[in-house]
Amino acid sequence: LFGVVLVRWSLHAPHFAVALLAGLIFMSALASMLGRLTRTPKTFLAPFMFWFYLAIQTKGAPYFDVLGFTQSASNNSILLYSELGIGCLLFGLAYNQYRAR
């Protein structure tokens, strides 16, 4: 589903396509990292549902628009979620290496 939206937005609204891609990277890395740290998916599910509620209720707030759905994501919020996604990914990889020893 996100792939169809990503392709469509990349043609018509490339700014929001980048926001969606950065948000997908962030959400995937956060889910993976929290799942590995706590060994349960519930640690990600509760904050995700809370964020989703906030994103729907607060239109016009770019820092709640992680996936670009309300089309209020700014360049700063896209950069923030890209950096957080890469940070979560690196931390998760480092944790996996630590646990493997």
FENKA-V149332 format. One record per residue. RES is the residue in one letter. PHI is phi in whole degrees, -180 to 180 (NA if undefined). OMEGA is omega in whole degrees, -180 to 180 (none if undefined). Layout:
BEGIN
RES	PHI	OMEGA
RES	PHI	OMEGA
END
This chain:
BEGIN
L	NA	-180
F	-68	179
G	-65	178
V	-66	178
V	-64	-180
L	-62	179
V	-67	-179
R	-65	179
W	-68	-179
S	-65	178
L	-85	-173
H	-102	-178
A	-144	-175
P	-62	178
H	-62	-179
F	-78	173
A	-66	177
V	-66	177
A	-62	179
L	-64	180
L	-64	178
A	-64	178
G	-66	177
L	-65	178
I	-63	-180
F	-64	-178
M	-64	180
S	-66	-180
A	-67	179
L	-66	179
A	-63	180
S	-65	-179
M	-64	-179
L	-67	177
G	-64	179
R	-72	-178
L	-68	-174
T	-104	-180
R	61	175
T	-153	180
P	-78	-176
K	-68	180
T	-67	178
F	-88	-172
L	-64	-179
A	-66	177
P	-64	179
F	-66	179
M	-65	177
F	-65	178
W	-62	-179
F	-63	177
Y	-62	179
L	-64	-179
A	-64	-180
I	-74	-175
Q	-81	-175
T	-113	177
K	-73	-180
G	98	178
A	-99	-172
P	-66	-177
Y	-80	172
F	-92	-178
D	-90	-175
V	-68	-176
L	-98	177
G	80	-176
F	-71	179
T	-87	177
Q	54	175
S	-121	-179
A	-66	178
S	-104	178
N	-61	180
N	-66	-180
S	-69	177
I	-65	178
L	-64	179
L	-60	-178
Y	-71	173
S	-66	180
E	-66	178
L	-64	178
G	-64	178
I	-66	178
G	-63	178
C	-64	179
L	-63	180
L	-66	178
F	-65	177
G	-63	177
L	-66	178
A	-65	178
Y	-66	178
N	-63	178
Q	-66	179
Y	-65	-179
R	-70	-179
A	-72	-178
R	-82	none
END
